[in-house]
Amino acid sequence: MFFILLLFYAIPLMIVLGALIDVLRNEFDPHQNKIIWVLVIIFVPVIGSILYWIIGRNQRVNRY
């Protein structure tokens, strides 16, 4: 029972929180992409987070 709860609640929550933290800590070009990614992750949490990890990370500005 615990494994099922972990599988369906904790893991997706960690994916969503990780994506939100990553979006908020980085800069994007253009700057509107940051707002768009935050809204996508909030309104479509699991799918939005997965899309961010696949597509959105390439839109970040390299600081170094």
N, C-alpha and C positions, 0 to 999 in steps of 0.2 A: 504494500500500500504506500509506504514512504517513497519507494522508487518511482511510482506513478506520479505522486505529487511533485517530486523533484523534477521529473521529466517534463511535466506539462506546465509548471508554474515557475520554478526557480531558474531553470536554464533559459527560457525565453525572457524572463525579467533581466537576467544578467546580460543577455545579448542586447536588449533595448537600452539598458543603462550604459553599457559600454559604448554603444553607437552615439548616444546623446552626449556623453562626456567627450568623446572624440570630436564630435562636431563643434562643441562649444570651446574646446581648447585650441582649435586650429583656425587658420584664416583661409578664406576662399576667394577665388577670382572668377567672376565678379562677386561682390560682397552679398548680393541677394541670394546666392546659392546657400549660404549658411542658414538664412531664415527659412528657405524652402525645405532644406533637409530637416530642420528641427520640426517643422509642421508635418512633414511626411512621416517622420518617426513617431510623433505624438498621435496623429490621427489613424495611422495604419501601422501599429507598433512592430509586429514581428516581420511582416513583409517589407515595411519601410526600412527596418534595421538591416535586413539582409541585402536589400537593394543598395543601401548606403555603403555597406562593406564591399560590395562588388563594383559599384559605379562611382559613388561619391568620393571615395578616398583618392581617386585620380584627379579630382577637381581642386584639391587643396593646394595652397601656395607653399612651396618649399622655403623654409626660413633660412636654411644654411646653404 
